[in-house]
Amino acid sequence: MTDRPPLPPFTMDTAVQKVRLAENAWNSRDPEKIALAYTEDSRWRNRAEFLQGREAIVAFLKRKWARELDYRLIKELWGFRENRMAVRFKYEWRDDSGNWFRAHGNELWEFDEHGLMRRREASINDAPIAESERKFLWPQGPRPEDHPGLTELGL
């Protein structure tokens, strides 16, 4: 099995790095690439949906981004210990009618010894926003290094 650094047990620096790597991957919107960060039998709860395994993750992400257009995500470390992390995040997206939303969420992550996520618990709420309220305005792909994070944006 190939390791996916940084590996647990995490330090503050490696935990922050792991969160940014996850954020960058999700902003790629490439379900097959993203799924490689999870164990073959990874278990998820995403809102009220329960998933298990990479194939289910790929299918879920394809459905998600068919509905959530112009998706932009920022994640921030909330806390960590050994092989677990708590992350808060926000993302902006629009539906096919042009209505904008900002999703607010928290995730609990558990990693195996190879740095793959074996468990993800996500609680998420969507709030409608006006297009003029958007704050995540970079081009499709990873958030630029100089773009502010959630705390700096006052979110």
Buried (B, 14 or more C-beta within 10 A) or exposed (E): EEEBEBBBBBEEEBBBBBBBBBBBBBBEBBBEEBBBBBBEEBBBBBEEEEBEBBEBBBBBBEEBBEEBEBBBBBBBBBEBEEBBBBBBBBBBBBEEEEEBBBBBBBBBBBBBEBBBBBBBBBEBEBEEBEEEEBBBEEEEEBBEEEBEBBEEEEB
